[in-house]
Amino acid sequence: MDLSKVRTNSKRKTSKRLGRGSGSGWGKTAGRGNKGAGQRSGPLWPYIGFNGGNIPFARKIPKRGFSIYKSDIFQVVNLGDIQEKIKGVAEIDPKILKEASLINDAEKPVKILADIKGKLSLKATFKADSFSQKAKKAIEDIGGKAECLKR
């Protein structure tokens, strides 16, 4: 085998030299066509969602509903989950719920709901920002306390 006769399979690709006269094949309009946004320099579209000067799609579709500006977004915890994960505690507050990984943040508002299979057997003082009526009744029926935090 002679190394001087070895050749690569691919050919070297040279870049097109645009706008170098009509003899080059890429003169005059330099492959950009006649008129329009594609022929002009600069970005092809002014912004995402641009519709060629027509009304953009995002403005055509109806806007429905509303969002409450400063609504309290509660971290929801069910009594069944509390009874399952927490045992032998006299007082249940957001810090204990955080340690049991039932909520993500002890500083954000917590609401306790009454979703439980069977009856509640955990007699404790529950401290949360809000309770559902069924949860409050279930806690007080077994002799526990439901205290709302003032935060």
Secondary structure, 3 states (H helix, E strand, C coil): CCHHHCCCCCCCCCCCCCCCCHHHCCCCCCCCCCCCCCCCCCCCCCCCCCCCCCCCHHHHCCCCCCCCCCCCCCEEEEHHHHHHHCCCCCEECHHHHHHCCCCCCCCCCEEEECCCCCCCCCCCEEEECEECHHHHHHHHHCCCEEEECCC
